Amino acid sequence: MIIAITVFPLVIVAGNTLLSVVPANVYGYAATAGYALSKADAGSVTAMDLTNPVLLVAVSTVLGAVFGMASGKLAGVLGK
């Protein structure tokens, strides 16, 4: 029941074009909640430092996407 209550707003905001990909919204929520629950000293979501689980997950997701793009470009160059 609690998961449905916390995921419900993610589905509602999907009407906004920027937030229209519901699986990505749920993945971001799950990654942040999973990280925050797995660490005893995860910090607060309002902290403006590297103890903030939302900030850490966002930074790691962006870095993962950049490395994925670079890997794809490198594979394309090596495959020619």
N, C-alpha and C positions, 0 to 999 in steps of 0.2 A: 504494500500500500504506500509506503513512504517513497519508494522508487517512482511509482506512478505520479505522486504529487510533485516530485522534483523534476521529472522529465516533462510533465504537462506544459509548463511555461516554454520549454524549448520547442515543442510542437506548435504552440500558439504563435510564437514570434516568427515562424516559418513563412508567414505571409509577407514579411519584409524580404525584398530581393537579396539583400546581403546575407541574410540568415536562412535562406530557403532550402538548404541541404540538411535535412533532418538527421540522416545518419552521421554526418560530420559533427553536428551539434551534440549528439548523444555520445559520440566517441570522445569529443573534447571534455564533456562532463565526466565521463567514466574515467578518462585518464587522470584528470585533476582529482577527482574523488578517490580514486585508487591510490594515487601517490600520497595524498594527504592522510589517508587511513593507514598506509603501510609504514609511515614514519612517525615515531612518537614525538619528534621535535620538528614537525613539518612547518610550524609557524602559523601565522594567521593570514587569511586572504586579504586583509587590509594592510599588511606590512609592505613597505616599499623597498624591500631588499630581497636577497636571494633565498630567504626562508619562505617566501610566498609561493605556495604550490601552484597557483594559477599562473604566475609569472614564469616559474620554472618549466611548466608544461608548455606554455606558449612559446618560449624561447627554444626548447628542445624540438617542438614540432616544426618551427620555421627552419631551424638548422637541419633537421632531417629532410625537409623538402628541398633545401638548397643542395645538400649532398646528393639527394636522389636525382635532381636535375643535372648536376655535374657528372654523376655516374652515367646517366643516359647520353649526355653529350660525348663523354669519353668513349663509351661503347660505340657510338655512331662513327666517331673518328677512327677508332681501331678497326671497325668492321669494313671500312672502305678498301 
